Amino acid sequence: MRFGRTSKAVGVAAIAALALSACAESGGGEDPGTGGEGEASGGAVTVAEVNPFTSFNSDSATGNVDINSKVSYLTHQDFYYVNDALEVIRNEEFGTYEVTSEDPLTVAYTVNEGVAWSDGEPIDAGDLLLSWAVQSGYFDDENPDAETGTTYFAYAGATDGLGLTSLPEISEDGRTMTLEYSEPYADYEIAFGILDTPAHVVATGGGLADEDALVELIQTAPAGDPESPEDRPELQTVAEYWNTAFDTTTLPSDPALYLSSGPYVVQDMTPDQSMTLVRNEDYAWGPEPALDEITIRYIGDANAQVQALQNGEVDIVQPQASADTLASLEAIDGIQILEGEELSFDHIDLNYSGVFEDENVRRAFMYTIPRDSIVESVIGPLDPEAEPRNSQIFDIGTEGYDAAVPVNGSEEFAEPNIEEATRLLDGATPEVRIMYNADNPNRVDAYTLIAESAEQAGFTVVDGGLPGNEWGAALGGGTYDATIFGWVSPGVGVNGVPQLYGCDSASNFNGFCDEEAQAAMDELIVTIDPAEQQELSITVDTRLFETGYGLPLFQSIGINAADEAVQGLTFNPGLVGVWWNFWEWSVA
Amino acid sequence: MLTYIVRRLIAAVLILFGASFLVYILTAYSGDPLADLRQSNAPNREQLIQQRIDLLDLDVPPILRYFSWVSGAVRCVVPFALTCDLGNSVTGIEVTQLLGRAMGQTIMLVTAATILAIVIGITLGIVTALRQYSGLDYGVTFMAFLFFSLPVFWVAVLLKEFGAIGFNNFLSEPNISFFATMVCGLVAAFLFYLSTSGALKRRLLWAAIGFAFAFGLVWFLDLVGWFLTPGFGLIVVALLSVGIAYGVTLLTAGLKNRKALYSSLIVVAIGIVAYFAVQPLLDRGTLLMVVLLGIATVLVGLVVGYFMGGYDRRQNMTAAGLTAFLMGFLILLDRFMQAWPAYFNNNRVNGRPIATIGASTPNLEGDFWVRGLDTYTHLLLPTIALMLISLAGYSRYSRASMLEIMNQDYIRTARAKGLGERTVVMRHAFRNALIPLATLVAFDIGALIGGAIITEQVFAFSGMGQLFVQALGRQDLNPVMGVFLITGIVALVFNLVADLVYSVLDPRVRVKA
């Protein structure tokens, strides 16, 4: 083979270039290990999370994953947050909201001056209006039955609160928005919040000139009416951008997609592995965090989380709670374990039809339910001091719970009372089919204990357990007489109450319908005074026990653990879990 | 041949269609995608359910949904077609993007384990076959089956407990007690006893040598604080390299072939000079540079072998090339060890180098060597776990195959011709014994891409197995099918490759056109 001179020269040059490019640019090895925390003073922690991050828009249908909300909590400030006692705490350094009129209910939201996104753009009219437009579903005119119209923003939250408001007024400086409700709305405090998505980014990304154009668009586009759907092409592009543009597992090349308005800003992301957040230098409107850097690592396996904590790779873990996990955590020196009741609770509901149509039969059955034994066998291994939940509505540890329990009639069912049950049955032997998720060992345990106890009083219990993929669809289908399953309590707000216990409402599977309770709930959802709300909720709670609705069994236990050096952690049953007070964390 | 391949490929396409349909339908009916929402008491429960239905197209029956998926997926398989569309996951991320990343993670996790398992497994198999029914044979067989039957999640947890947490604790105060040193010595003595043959006296002598060697080594390493500042240094590199030169020559050409031996030794001499020459260059190391240097090293070996001449240049070149490569590897290892203190004291690592989760330390800054060590410390445990459980397959297959070959007529013929034992084993038996393993290796490389579900879970690697399992749990069909598609295609292709390779390797096997 012969090569021409040119090709030889090219070959030599190519090899030389390759060899040169094979050298690292800086003299490597000179300065390893001084990066990262170089200028750090407040320290850094690494937190293990179960799910990997997928979206900078945690309010959208696709981004509605717990980890996205937690990152949003770290990188966004809002008018309020929820503390570990499930109370709403206002953040007046960010902005204020006040009820300016109770009839009609009018709430004015004002963002403080100087509050801005991390690119310097202030949070004002556009952000307030966009947040309102998304959370109110104001423009949606979809009619699912007729298959006409459109749902613009695929918002994962509830629109029924802000859905009651009309197009809000914006003050001249753009920092105050006034919402007027067509009827009083009980949960008005948590109805509105600033979204993750900056309006100026959504505006330009959605094909508009700037934020002002978006303000203009929202103020002028016609309100949605499912009866007469209309096309809103401009809003459609904006909504599509909002729905999809913020979903990513890698750090976007455009920083506008991950702007921060809170204490931290995302610095680095390794897909499906980790994410690093550092201080947002501009932030000055809320509690100042002590830590300089927070790294989140995604570890799905509970045992892997525990061992990573033990090996010092992570400082805080939030594993799926189980007796094994707790045991292995307790075996580790130098860590703190935080335990508490989560917001999900198991309960047994009795149908108000069939064999349980008679209130006496229902109450007789309730008398047989051995709640102590169930708690002991299911969550005893996690928390030997755990007690049954004694309220259908209030969560353990809240003020309302303590007020409700002595008066709601739950005391009667504290211990199984077979004698009373036998007396009420009066020799009858009703056949009860209990439906539950047979793939969930906790539910199987509960069923076994309940069935055993009920049979002592004369009930004939039929095992109606269904596989994990079938039981959910069977809810409310009338194929059973009683069912054991779990609710996830929202923690804050009363709007969920009629959802479960209202006559014919969507999640009311057992056909409970009680005039007194219904009247209380009708009033509850239009009452904005917290004390009155509590009174009304207690009325509903009491009626649930009196009429033989069924019984709440227990709240699940959550476990967090952390290196002893990390201080300021408390257990929090709420949505953001241990993160709720991240600004108070410090490293000793 | 060509018609055979075409026929196989057409069959493969039909199989893919059939299998993907089955998998799709099975997955669709395997769970309730709305399960978590059904027990939600959120005020907007209906709306959330509707959103999920829209995202997953649940209002379309699975059979029809399959066809809409296939219409997008087909474009990925047909070459020169339109853009590939495997759909989005339920979190709005493109499946093609998810697959690309998951494949990278999986390949990183499994490659080293598979290569090591193949090399070590086959070596063990051959050695035990040559020493059939010896203590060594029984020992290896026992260990192989023991590891084979251990559940991987349990092995992984133990490895983390002792290999990572325990070892890191040890590193914070690296003092080896006299007792531990004794145990190391005794274990070595036992291993030496098992692996030698002959009269009891001879074996005991070897055991004593083994004991002295291990005891001395551990004591010495402890004394010089080697665990915190590891390294070979020139002397050890040189000594090991001379050993390698002799070993490689023994296996490839026989020590009687002086030309081969001298080429290997010359390469070692060049290597010792090069050790000094490349150090400043290595300080600026990159992956590309290491690869180029590796190629250059092998070339030097080949050239030396070529110019030594003699009656069989090829033997010289093989011996010298292999020696050069292995010595280069030693020098590389030595350079990595030099970077160890920098890695160990990095404030992201903080004196606890061996990791239990993930593929890298987040926010680690450092040069090529530090990052290389970081990958090493993260891959070490999963690689060991995966390797241990797959050793058995390879060692048993290669042992059986070798035993069969050693009883063949042509081996007797070779011996009758007066060939040396080395030539008989290495030339006539070993090569032929590898033929049946070609199928196994091809399958295993195919299976690489499929991921190791449990290992990935335990070591928090987000590879193909995790992608599959998590999507399955959420009833998110697109990623499930994406993983299936890749695994299915790779399995079919490697099946075909195995058959073709077999016919190339073994002239007695012919594919029917």
Contacts between the chains, C-beta under 8 A, distances in Angstrom:
chain1	res1	chain2	res2	distance
A	18	B	288	7.3
A	18	B	292	6.9
A	19	B	289	7.9
A	19	B	292	6.4
A	21	B	288	6.7
A	22	B	286	5.5
A	22	B	288	4.2
A	22	B	289	3.5
A	22	B	292	5.5
A	23	B	281	7.5
A	23	B	284	4.5
A	23	B	285	8.0
A	23	B	286	6.6
A	23	B	289	6.3
A	24	B	284	4.6
A	24	B	285	6.4
A	24	B	286	5.1
A	24	B	367	6.3
A	24	B	368	6.1
A	27	B	283	6.5
A	27	B	284	6.1
A	28	B	283	6.1
A	28	B	284	5.5
A	28	B	285	6.6
A	28	B	367	3.0
A	28	B	368	6.0
A	28	B	369	7.2
A	29	B	283	5.1
A	29	B	339	6.8
A	29	B	342	6.9
A	29	B	367	5.0
A	29	B	369	6.6
A	29	B	370	7.9
A	32	B	339	7.6
A	32	B	342	4.3
A	32	B	343	7.4
A	32	B	346	6.4
A	32	B	365	7.1
A	32	B	366	4.0
A	32	B	367	6.0
A	32	B	370	4.9
A	33	B	342	5.8
A	33	B	343	7.7
A	33	B	345	6.0
A	33	B	346	3.6
A	33	B	347	6.2
A	33	B	348	7.6
A	33	B	349	8.0
A	33	B	365	7.3
A	33	B	366	6.3
A	33	B	370	7.4
A	34	B	347	7.9
A	34	B	365	7.8
A	35	B	363	7.6
A	35	B	365	3.1
A	35	B	366	7.7
A	36	B	347	6.4
A	36	B	348	5.8
A	36	B	363	5.0
A	36	B	364	7.8
A	36	B	365	6.1
A	37	B	347	5.6
A	46	B	362	7.4
A	52	B	462	6.8
A	54	B	91	4.1
A	54	B	92	7.1
A	54	B	93	6.2
A	55	B	91	6.7
A	55	B	92	6.7
A	60	B	92	7.8
A	61	B	51	4.2
A	61	B	52	7.9
A	61	B	54	7.8
A	61	B	55	6.3
A	62	B	55	6.9
A	62	B	90	7.0
A	62	B	91	5.3
A	62	B	92	3.4
A	63	B	91	7.2
A	63	B	92	7.1
A	65	B	91	6.4
A	144	B	50	7.0
A	154	B	51	6.2
A	156	B	48	6.7
A	156	B	51	6.9
A	157	B	44	6.7
A	158	B	42	6.7
A	158	B	43	4.5
A	158	B	44	3.7
A	158	B	47	7.3
A	159	B	44	6.8
A	159	B	47	7.4
A	160	B	43	5.8
A	160	B	44	6.9
A	244	B	92	6.1
A	247	B	91	6.6
A	247	B	92	3.7
A	247	B	93	6.2
A	248	B	93	7.5
A	249	B	93	5.8
A	249	B	97	7.7
A	249	B	101	7.7
A	268	B	362	7.4
A	268	B	363	6.6
A	270	B	360	7.2
A	270	B	362	6.5
A	271	B	101	5.5
A	271	B	462	7.6
A	272	B	101	6.7
A	272	B	102	7.9
A	272	B	105	7.5
A	272	B	462	3.4
A	272	B	466	8.0
A	273	B	358	5.5
A	273	B	359	6.3
A	273	B	360	7.2
A	273	B	362	7.3
A	273	B	460	8.0
A	273	B	462	6.7
A	274	B	358	7.1
A	274	B	362	4.0
A	276	B	362	5.9
A	276	B	363	5.5
A	293	B	363	8.0
A	295	B	362	5.0
A	295	B	363	6.6
A	297	B	357	7.1
A	297	B	358	6.5
A	297	B	362	6.6
A	297	B	460	7.5
A	298	B	460	7.0
A	298	B	462	7.4
A	299	B	357	5.6
A	299	B	358	7.9
A	299	B	460	4.5
A	300	B	457	6.5
A	300	B	460	6.8
A	300	B	466	7.4
A	300	B	470	7.5
A	301	B	457	5.2
A	301	B	458	5.8
A	301	B	460	6.7
A	303	B	157	6.4
A	303	B	458	7.3
A	304	B	356	6.8
A	304	B	357	5.6
A	304	B	457	7.6
A	304	B	458	5.6
A	304	B	459	7.0
A	304	B	460	5.4
A	307	B	157	7.2
A	307	B	160	4.8
A	307	B	161	7.1
A	307	B	164	7.6
A	307	B	165	6.7
A	307	B	356	5.0
A	307	B	357	7.8
A	308	B	356	5.4
A	308	B	357	4.8
A	308	B	460	7.6
A	310	B	165	5.4
A	311	B	160	7.3
A	311	B	164	5.4
A	311	B	165	4.9
A	311	B	168	6.3
A	311	B	352	6.1
A	311	B	354	7.8
A	311	B	355	7.2
A	311	B	356	5.0
A	312	B	168	7.6
A	312	B	350	6.8
A	312	B	352	4.9
A	313	B	352	7.6
A	313	B	355	6.1
A	313	B	356	6.4
A	313	B	357	6.1
A	313	B	358	7.8
A	468	B	31	6.9
A	468	B	32	7.2
A	468	B	35	7.0
A	469	B	29	8.0
A	469	B	30	6.9
A	469	B	31	4.3
A	469	B	32	4.2
A	469	B	35	7.0
A	470	B	32	7.0
A	472	B	32	5.1
A	472	B	34	6.5
A	472	B	35	4.7
A	472	B	38	3.7
A	472	B	39	6.8
A	473	B	32	6.3
A	473	B	34	7.8
A	473	B	38	7.2
A	475	B	38	5.9
A	475	B	39	7.7
A	485	B	39	5.5
A	486	B	39	5.5
A	487	B	39	6.4
A	487	B	40	7.8
A	487	B	41	4.7
A	488	B	39	7.1
A	488	B	40	5.9
A	488	B	41	6.6
A	488	B	42	7.8
A	489	B	41	7.3
A	490	B	41	7.4
A	490	B	42	6.7
A	490	B	43	7.9
A	495	B	43	4.8
A	496	B	41	5.2
A	496	B	42	6.9
A	496	B	43	5.8
A	499	B	41	5.7
A	499	B	42	7.6
A	499	B	43	5.2
A	499	B	45	7.1
A	500	B	41	5.1
A	506	B	45	6.0
A	506	B	46	5.5
A	507	B	40	7.8
A	507	B	41	5.2
A	507	B	45	6.0
